[in-house]
Amino acid sequence: MTITAAVQEHLAWLAGAGYAPDTLRNRRAYLRAFVVWADGQSLGQPSQITPSVLECYRAVAATRRHG
């Protein structure tokens, strides 16, 4: 399973669990940004996402938010 497929599965689960449309929209946007970044890092499989990868992404995302 790819990261993109895992994200789609997760979003489908959230929708089925009754999460609010605004929550789904926000999660979709944040996860889309992560997937784009991960693709740029040649990370295509969920097994490649480690705590250190997430820390790196957090740093990049914080830089983008705070310009």
N, C-alpha and C positions, 0 to 999 in steps of 0.2 A: 504494500500500500504506500502511495506517495503522501507527502505532507499535504498536498492539495486535497487528495481524497480523504485524508484523516480530518481535515478542517471541514470539508463538506459533510462528512458523517457526524461530526460534533455539532455543527449548526443544525442539522436535521434532528438530532437528538434534543437539542435545546427547544426547537420549535415543537416537537412532539411532547415535551415535558411542560409546555404551556408558558414558556418565557415570553415576556412582553415584546411586541414588535420593535420598540425602541432599543431594547436590550439586544435583540437579534441584529438589528442594523449596526449598532455600535460594535458588537463582537465581530461581525462580518468585516467591517472596515479595519479594525485593529488586526485581525488575523490576515486579511488580505495584504496589509503592509508588511507583516512578518513573512508571509509566503514570498512576496516579491524580494525582500531582503535575503531570505534563505536561498532562493533560486540564484541570486547574484553571488552567493557564497558557495555555490555548487552543492548545496545541501538539499537533497530531494527525498530522503527517507526519514521517517520519524525516529528511527534508531540513531540517526546522526545528531539529533538534538540533545545536547548534554547541558548540564548546568552552566558550564563555561560558555557554551554557545549562547545560551539565554542571557547571560551576563553581558556578553558582547553586544547582543541586540539591544538590551536595555540601555546601554551606554549610547549607542547610535540613535535610538529613539529619543532619549532625553536630550541629546544634542540638537536633534531636529525640532523638538518642541520649544527649546529655549534659545534657538538660533544662535 
